[in-house]
Amino acid sequence: MLLQTALRKKATALTALVTAAAIALSPLPAARAQMKGPPILRDTETEQLLRDYTRPILRVAGLEKQNIQMVIINDGTFNAFVADGRRIFVNWGAILQSETPNQIIGVLAHETGHLAGGHLSKLREQLANAQTQMIIAMLLGAGAIAAGSATRSNTGNNGLANAGAAAIAGPQEMIRRTLLSYQRQQEENADRAGVKFLTSTQQSPKGMYETFKRFTSESLFASRGADPYLQSHPMPAERVAALQEFASSSPYWDKKDDPALQLRHDMVRAKISAFMERPETVYRRYPQTNDSLPARYARAISTYLHGDLRSALAQIDALIQVQPNNPYFYEVRGQALLDSGKPAEAIAPLRKAVALSSNSPLIEMLLGQALVGTDNKAYTDDAVRILRAAVAREPEAPLGFTQLAMAYGRKGDYAEADLASAQAAYLRGDNKTARELATRAKTRFAVGTPGWVKADDIVAAKPPRN
């Protein structure tokens, strides 16, 4: 919090109150992200779809050059939020529960409205102002309580002390209401901005309305177990009615999603279901009677995850026959083989997936893992080359550095192996191990070389403050 050190002792209760207000005005996963870091999911197919969804919206919002990233959170509830000025966070549950591209695009347009409006920095200013007001109110109230206590000891009258307590409680409640009102106004502004962005990109705002209308109905239930989106995005009926009024005036209100985009959306939803839900749930969503491509995709992935590799490969091969240039079918085939202890057999499909995906770094990391996993030294130089290219474009993925360390170790290049291991540990948040490995790497590199400098940076780096 922003309390000055001199006031901390006197303002313990106030700190708790302001902290509670900050959490209430921030989505729950955002609060967790500040404490421990959110559990992140990485998947090339899903991330590419989300980038394609947001790219035109960010362009008309004037944020195209801001390098806004899409981050998938490992949470099955419906939630999307912004926690800084450069990332939009989306729970996998939000993607799975959005039946059409337009529904999730509407949510992403709303979150872009928050970014474009600078709502995060403005909310911080409001919280800082509220904090100052509460400090003053608390100190004045505390003075009255102290004076009341002294008076009561002499006269037995506690009226002044009661007045002091009221002086604390009254302003706090007023400020809390002001902050909540301010948050509601931000949400309404983001609604309008989202509709504007969708209209400018010739997309329907109906999906946004449908999603928010659903949450209005769900907000009638008890808050226990409620979806975070309800708590971080208050959905009073009048707000949704206002959204319908200005959204339905869009000339694109009745425009449908492109069938090819709907298929991509359904494929990603099937993939998420297969990886994240129980097999019985997957088969309820996608029964054998459903012969659509997404249903077959979900069943193939679920089959490999739950131990029937031969059947899974047959199902994946059938999918490849339908779409021979789909990189993600080859990726799943390679991943199934890799996870089943067959790295040598995984190499060919993963090479194909890398080529068809225009060298996706996450798929390159899988390929590097397969090359390293064969224990064939003939693959070592290829693994180093591929993994170095991958981590250069995805420098925050621990898997790439872990596999690169193993490849360097196989080559006998222990300086680079220690450095890559240190980088992997640092990205995992294991700062102690990272510093130990980086310290050892420094002894293996010549002083001042690029490797020595990178290792020194890790040694000197301070862990993020909670």
N, C-alpha and C positions, 0 to 999 in steps of 0.2 A: 504494500500500500504506500501512499504518498505522504503519510504522516511524518512530521519531523521527529527526530530522535528525542528532543526535549519533551515532546507531548505524548510519547508512546505510553509512558507509565500511567499518565492521567486518563488516557483515552482508550483503555482496553476494550470497554464495552462498545465504544464508537467504532473502533477498528472492526470488531465483529459485525456491527451493523452495516458498515460500508462494504465490507467483504461480501456479506450476504446479498447486498444490493447489486454488486458487480456480478456475482454468480447468477443472480436472477435475471440480469439483463444480458447475460451471455449464454449461448447454447451450452448444454452440459458437456458434450465432448470437447468444446473449446477450453473449458475449465480443466478438464483432464489433461488436455494437450500441454497446458502450462505447467502441470505438476509432473507428469511422467512421460509425456509424449504419446500421441494417439497411436493405437495399433493400426498400422497401414497395410493395405493390400496392394499388390502390384500385379497387373495383367495388361499386356500390350493391347489386346483386342478391346478390352473395356476402356482403357485410357484413350485409345485412338477414337473410339466412338464419342466419348465425352468431349474430347478436343474438337471433333467435327461439329458437335452440338453447340459449343460455346464460341467457336471462332467468329462466325458472322455477328454474334451478339456483342462480343468484345470489340469488334471493329466499329460498329455504329455507336458504341458507348465511349469510343475514344481511348480504349484500353488495349488496343491490339499490340502496341509496342511495349507494354508493361510486363510481358512474359508471365502472365497469370497462369498458374499451374492448377491442374485438376488432381485432387488427392482423394483416394477411395479409403474410407474408414471401415474397419472390420466390425461392423455393427449391423444387426438385422432390422433395427427400427428405422422408421422413415425420418431422415434428418439430412439437412444440407445447411451449411453455414459458412461464414467468412470469419476468420480469427486474426487475420493480419491483412495487409494490403496487397498480397501477391498470390494468394491461394484460395480456391473454392474447395471446400471439403464436402464430400458426398458419401453417406453411408451406402453400403451395398443394398441395404433394405429399401432405400429410396428408389434405386434402379429397378429392383425386383418388383416392387409394388406399383411402379408406373407402367400401365398397360400399353401406352403409346409413347413414341418419341416426344410428342408435343407436351405430354404431361410433365416429364422430367425437364424438358427444355424450358417450360414455363417457370419451374422452380429455379433453374439456373439463371434465367433472365432476371428473376426477382433478386437473387443473390448478387448478380452483377449490378443491379440497382443500388445495393448497399455499397459496393466498391466504388461505383461511379459517383455516388453522393458523398463519399468520404465519411460515411456514418460511423466507422470505428473511431476515428480520431475525434469526431464531434462528440461521441458518447463519452470518450475519455475526458474531454473538457467538461462535460456536464457532471461526470462523477467527481472530478477535481473540485468544481465549484460547490457541488453538494457537500463534499467532505469539509471544505472550509466553513460552510454555513453550519454544519453539524458540530464542528469543533467549537465554534463561537457559542452556539446554543448550549452545548454541553458544559462549557466552562462557566457561562452565566448561570446555568441551572445549578451547577456544582457549588458556585458561590452562594446562591440563595439557600441551598440545602445546608451548607456550613453555617451560614448566619442563622438559619432557622433552628439548627441544633443548639447553637449557643443561646438563643433566645429561650428555647424550650427548657433548657437546663435551669434558667432563671425564673421563668414565668409559667412553665408547663404548657405553653401554647405552641402547637406544631404547625400552625397555618403557613408560616413562611417556608418551612421545609417542604410542605405539600406543594406550595407554589413553585418551589425550585424543581421538584420532580416533574410537575406539569410543564415547566419551561424546557425541560429536556425532551419529554415525550411528544409534546405538541409539534415543535419544528421538525422532529425526525419523521413523523407521520406525514406532514405536509411535503417535506422534501422527497420522501419515498413516492408519494402520489405524483409529484412533479416529474420524477424520473420515469415512472411507468407511463405517464402521459407522453413524455418525450419519446419513449421507445415506440409507443403506438404510432406516433406521427412518423417516425422513421420507417416503420413497416408499411404504412400507407404510401409514403413517398416511393419506397422500393417497388410496391405494386404498380404504381403509375409509370415509373421508369421502365419496369419490366415489360409492360404492355407497349410502351413506346418503342422499345428495342425490337420486340417481336413484330410490330407493325412495320417498322423500318426495314426489317429483313424479310418481309412478306410471309410471315408465319402467323398462325392463329394463336390468340391468347386464350382460347377455350380450354386448353389443357391446364393452364395455370388456374383458371377459375374452377375447373372440375376438381383439381387437387385440393385447393383451399376450401371449397364447399364441403368436401368430404371431411376435412379436419374440423370445420364448424360443427358438423353433426357429431363427430367423435368427442368434441370438447364438452358435450353434455354429460359424458360419463365421469366417473370419479377420477381424480387426478392420479391416484395410486396406479402405477404401471402405465401411465399415459405416455404417449409418444413424445420424445423431446421436442419435436417440431411444434407441438401445441404449446409447450411451455416457453420456448424461445421466440415463437412467432404467434403472439396472441391473435385469435381468430374470432372476434365478436361478429355476430350475424350482420351488423350494420356495415362492418368493413367489407365483408364478402359481397353484400348487396351493392356497395359502392363499386367494388371491383367488377361485378357483372355489368353494371350500368356503363362504365366507360370502356370495358373490354369488348362488350357486344357491339359497340359502335365501330369496331375495326372492320375495314373492308375484307379482311382475311378470316373473319370469325368462323366461317364454315369450311375453310380450306382444310383438306385432309393431308395426312402425312404421306410422303412418297412411299409406294409399296416396297421399293428396295431398301429405304431407310427403316421401314417397319420391320423388315426381315432381319436386318442387322441388329435392331433393338431386341427382337425376340431371340436371336441367337445369343446375345450377351446375357439376357435374362435366364435363358436355359443353362448357360455355362455357370452363372452365379449360383443358380439353384443346385446344380450338380455338385459343385465344389463346397457349398456352404450349408446345405440342408441334408437332413437324414435321408437315406436311400428310400425309405417308405414314403417320405414326403415327395421326393423327386418322382417316384412312380405314380403317386396320386396326381401330381401336376401333369405328368407326361406318360400316360398309360400306353401299353403296347398297341392299343387301338388307334393311337394318334401317330400317323405316319408322316407328319410334317418334319421338315429339316431340323427346326429347333428341338422338337421332341426326341428325334433320333440322336442329336448332339448331346442332349442332357443324359439320355440313357447310356450312351457310349462312355461318357466321362464317369458316370456313377458306377458303371460296370468295372472299369479299370481301377477306380478308387477302392472298390470293395472286393478285389482279389481275383477276378476272372479275366486275366490278361488276354488269353486267346480269343474269347468272345468279344472283348473290347476292341482288340485290333481288327477283327473282322468287321465290326460296326464302323470303326473309323475309316477303314479302307473303302467301305461302301459310301461313306460321306465324301471321300476324296474323288470317287468316281463321278459324283454329282457335281462337285465344284473342285476340279483338279488344280485350280490356281488359288485356292484359299489357304493362306499361310498358317492359319490357326488350327486347321485340321492336321497339318504336318507337325505343328508344335505339340499338339495334344498327343499325337502318336509317339513323338520322341520323348515327351515327358513320361508317358506311360511306361515305355521301355526303360527309361532312366530310373524311374522310381521302383521298377521291378528288378533292378540289379542287372540290367543288360545295356550298359553304356555303349558298347561297341555297336550294337544294333540301333542305338538311338542317334548315332552320328548322321547317317544319311538323311532321315526325315528332318532333323534339326538344321542341317545345311540347306535343305530345300526351303524350310520355313524362313531362315535368315535371308535367303535370296528373294523370296516372294514378298517379304515384309520390308524390303529396302534396308536391310541390315538393322533391324530392331535391336537395340542394345540388350534388352532383357532376354530376347531369344538367343542372342550371341552368348550371353552368360550361361544359358542352359547348354548350348553347344560346347562352350569351353569346359563346363562341368563334365560333359560326356567324354570329351577328349582326355581330360585329366583322369577320369574314372577308369579308363581302360588299362592304366598302368603300362601303356605302350609308349616308350620314350620317343618313338618315331613321331608321335603326335605333339610332343612337348612344345616345339617352336611354334607350331600352328596355334596351339592353345594360348601361348603367351601373346601372340600377335592379335588374335581375336579378342581376348580378354582385355588387353590394353586399349583396343579401340572401343570396347564396350564401356569400360569405366571412364574413359575420356568424355563420353557423352552422357553417362549416367553415374556421376561421381558420388552419389549418395546411396548406392546400393551395396550393402555389405557382401552379398553373395559374390559379386564380381571380384572384389578384392580377396575374398577367402580362396576362391579358385585360382586366382592369379598367384597368390602366395604358394599354393601347392605346386603350380606349374614351375615357378621359379625354384622351389626347393628341389624338384626333380632335375632341374638343370644344374643344380649345385650353386646357384646364385643366391647365397644366403642373405646378402645385404638387401636385395630387392624382396626376397621372401619375408624378411623381418619387417620391412617397410609396409608391404602390402597387408601383412597380418595386423600391424599396428593401425593401419587405416580402417580395416574391417572392424577391429575392436572399438575404435573411436566412434564409428558410425553406429555400432550397436549400443553405445552409451557406456561401455566398459572402459572408463578413462584410466583406471589404474593399470590394467593390462596394456592398454594402448601406449601409455608412457613408458612402461617397462620394455616393450618391444621396440619402440622408437629409440629409446636410449641405447639399446643393443645395436640397432641398425646404424646409429651414428658412429659407432666404433668400427663398423665395417666399410663405411663410405669415406672417401677422401674429404677432408674439411672443405666446405664451400661448394661442393658439387650439388647438382639438383636433388639427388637422393638425400644427401646430408641435410640440405635446407628443409625438405619436406619432413624429414624425421624430427628436426629441431622444432619445426612449427607445432608438431604434435606434442612434443615434450613441454613446450611453453604454453600450450593452449590451456585455458581455464574451462572447466566444465560449465555448462549452462546453469545459471542460478535458477532454482525452483521458485 
